[in-house]
Amino acid sequence: MKDIYTLGIESSCDETSVAIVKNGREILSNIIDTQIPIHEKYGGVVPEIASRNHIEAISRVTKKALEEANITLKEITAITPTYGPGLVGALLVGLSYAKALSFAMDKPLVGVNHIQGHIASNYITYKELEPPFICVMMSGGNTQIINVKDYTEFEVLGKTRDDAIGEAFDKVARVVDLRISRRT
């Protein structure tokens, strides 16, 4: 069987990330350009600033991911950008870039739901993991308990109605002036 090389693009909020994944389970590269220092002075992510920084970073991050994986665009099997949920302007940068790459390289474009991407990341960490299983998903404005019935079949069993755990943590941290060091 021929290996499948996926170029994943993530731009749903304030970090531009490009990863090269082999056969859905092996990360060959994962380059992240963070905007945390830029947004810190505003007390949170400013969507317009995030979008502009994605524009500046995406080509450089993609090139670095390909170099680190020691692979060329010609060898890529599919291009998989996040299409939502997230900040609309930030998502549009990653999606537009992915569409242009897909068209220019004549490669399939497969949009990825941000929430389902978080669930799928478990397959990389736990290579033996297979559905069905129950997953607690917490990301930005989303907190959900999900029944993962199959690789592409999900049932949301419960979710927050007004505020997600991550947003609540951010608000409390800001009030008590808790500073957290994140990866760079």
C-alpha positions in Angstrom: 0.0 0.0 0.0 1.3 3.5 -0.9 1.9 5.9 2.0 -0.5 8.8 2.4 1.0 12.2 3.3 -1.3 14.8 4.6 -0.5 18.5 4.9 -2.7 19.9 7.7 -3.2 23.6 8.1 -4.7 25.0 11.4 -5.5 28.7 11.6 -8.7 28.8 13.7 -7.5 31.3 16.3 -4.1 32.8 17.1 -1.6 30.2 16.1 -0.6 29.3 12.5 0.2 25.6 12.4 1.2 23.3 9.6 1.8 19.6 10.1 2.8 16.8 7.8 1.3 13.4 8.8 2.1 10.0 7.4 -0.7 7.5 7.1 -2.9 9.4 9.6 -0.9 8.4 12.7 2.8 9.5 12.3 3.7 13.2 12.6 6.7 14.0 10.4 6.6 17.7 11.3 4.4 20.1 13.2 5.4 23.8 13.0 3.6 26.3 15.1 3.8 30.1 14.9 2.3 31.5 18.0 0.8 35.0 18.4 0.6 34.9 22.2 3.1 37.8 22.8 1.2 39.9 20.3 -2.2 39.5 21.9 -1.0 39.6 25.6 -1.0 43.4 25.6 -4.8 43.4 24.7 -5.8 40.8 27.3 -7.0 38.3 24.7 -7.0 37.5 21.0 -8.0 40.3 18.7 -9.5 38.7 15.6 -8.3 41.2 13.0 -4.7 41.1 14.3 -4.8 37.3 14.4 -5.9 37.2 10.7 -3.2 39.6 9.6 -0.5 37.6 11.4 -1.7 34.3 9.8 -1.2 36.0 6.4 2.4 36.9 7.3 3.2 33.4 8.8 1.4 30.8 6.7 3.9 30.5 3.7 6.9 30.4 6.0 5.3 27.9 8.4 4.3 25.6 5.4 7.8 25.8 3.9 9.4 24.9 7.3 7.0 22.0 7.9 7.9 20.5 4.5 11.6 20.9 5.1 11.4 19.3 8.5 9.4 16.4 7.2 11.9 16.1 4.3 9.1 16.0 1.8 8.0 18.0 -1.2 4.6 19.4 -2.1 4.6 16.9 -5.1 4.7 14.0 -2.5 1.7 15.3 -0.6 -1.4 13.2 -1.0 -4.0 15.7 0.4 -4.3 19.2 1.8 -6.5 19.4 4.9 -7.3 22.8 6.4 -9.5 23.6 9.4 -12.8 25.0 8.1 -14.4 25.8 11.5 -15.3 26.5 14.1 -13.1 29.4 14.9 -12.4 33.0 14.1 -13.8 33.7 10.7 -11.0 35.9 9.4 -8.3 33.5 10.7 -10.0 30.5 9.2 -10.3 32.2 5.8 -6.6 32.8 5.7 -5.8 29.1 6.2 -8.6 27.9 4.0 -7.8 30.3 1.1 -4.1 29.3 1.3 -5.0 25.6 1.3 -7.4 26.1 -1.7 -4.7 27.8 -3.6 -2.2 25.0 -2.9 -4.7 22.4 -3.7 -5.5 24.0 -7.1 -1.9 24.8 -8.0 -0.7 21.2 -7.1 -3.8 19.4 -8.3 -4.2 17.8 -4.8 -7.5 16.9 -3.1 -8.7 19.4 -0.5 -10.4 17.9 2.5 -11.8 20.4 5.1 -11.4 19.4 8.7 -13.8 20.3 11.5 -11.7 21.8 14.4 -13.6 19.8 17.0 -13.2 16.5 15.1 -9.5 17.4 14.7 -9.1 17.5 18.4 -10.7 14.1 18.7 -8.6 12.6 15.9 -5.4 13.9 17.6 -5.9 11.0 20.1 -5.2 8.5 17.3 -1.7 10.0 17.0 -1.0 9.9 20.8 -2.6 6.5 21.3 -1.8 4.6 18.1 -3.8 1.5 19.3 -7.0 3.6 19.9 -10.0 2.8 17.8 -13.7 3.8 18.1 -16.0 3.5 19.8 -15.1 5.6 22.9 -16.3 8.5 24.9 -14.3 11.8 24.6 -14.3 14.9 26.7 -13.3 17.8 24.3 -12.3 21.2 25.6 -11.0 23.8 23.2 -11.4 27.5 23.3 -15.1 28.2 23.2 -16.1 24.6 23.1 -16.6 22.0 25.8 -18.4 18.8 24.8 -18.8 15.2 25.8 -18.8 13.1 22.6 -19.6 9.5 21.8 -17.2 8.6 19.1 -19.1 5.8 17.3 -16.7 5.5 14.4 -13.9 7.5 12.7 -16.4 9.9 11.1 -19.6 9.3 13.2 -20.0 11.4 16.4 -22.8 12.0 18.8 -22.6 15.0 21.2 -23.9 13.7 24.5 -23.6 17.1 26.3 -22.1 20.5 26.0 -21.9 23.8 27.8 -24.7 26.2 27.1 -23.1 29.6 27.8 -19.4 29.4 28.5 -16.7 26.9 27.8 -14.2 25.7 30.5 -11.3 27.3 28.6 -13.0 30.6 28.4 -14.0 30.5 32.1 -10.4 29.7 33.0 -9.1 32.6 30.9 -11.6 35.0 32.6 -10.6 33.9 36.1 -6.9 34.0 35.2 -7.2 37.6 34.0 -9.0 38.7 37.2 -6.4 37.1 39.5 -3.5 38.2 37.1 -2.4 34.6 36.6 0.2 34.5 33.9 0.7 31.2 32.1 3.8 30.4 30.1 2.8 28.6 26.8 4.9 27.0 24.1 6.5 29.2 21.6 
